[in-house]
Amino acid sequence: MTSDTDLVLVFKNAAGKKFPLKIEEPKAGVTKAEIDAAMQVVVESNVFNTSGGDIVEAVESYLSTNTHEPIVA
């Protein structure tokens, strides 16, 4: 059995739609303050082009862990 952990950063674009950004294998022990600072940089830098316009707000962040268990016959 294996598992993968991703950090998901959720933003809101100009159209009010959520725009998730998934970061695979974030560093262990990343803090909320580090995540919040990184999200603010994304908002201020305006480097992503979404179908709903510019990213205007950081909404939330969370860790997502998926477990993979092989099926054996």
N, C-alpha and C positions, 0 to 999 in steps of 0.2 A: 504494500500500500504506500502511496506517495501523496504528498499534498503540496499545493502551490498557494502562496499568499500574494495578493495584489493590494496596492493602495489605490483607492478610487477617490478622485477629487471631483466634486460636482459643482458646476458653475451654472449661472443663468445667463442667457444671451439677451440681446436687445428685444427679441420677440417674446421674452418671458419663458422660453423653453429651457429645460435642463440639458446641460452639455457635460457628460461624464468624461473624465480623462483617467485612463487606467495606467498605473505604473507597476510593472512586474518586478517582483522581488525587491521591495523597498529595504533599506538598511534596517538592521535590527535596532530596536530602541529609539526609533524616530519619535520625536515629541510633537505634541499638538502645536506648540509654539513654532517649531520648524515648519510644520505642514501649513499652518496659517500664513506664515511669512512667504512661503513658496507660492501659495494660492494668490496672495496679494500681488506678487510679482507678475503672475500670469495675467491677472486682471489689468494691471497698470501697463504691461508691455504690449497688450493687444496683438499677440503673435499668432493666434488661431483664427481661422476663417470658418464660421459656422453658417449653416443655411439660414439661421435666424438672426444673422448680424453679429456684431461685436459681443464679446463676453463682457458683461457689465457688473457681475456680482459673484463672489464666492459663497456657495450655499452650505455645503457640508463635505466631510471626508470620512472614510471608513476603510477598515481592512476587510478584505474578502478572502476567505480561505476555502479552496476546493480540494476535496479528497478524492483520489483516484484509486480504485481497488479493482485489480484485474479479475475478470471472470474466468475461472478455469473449469474445464469440462470434467 
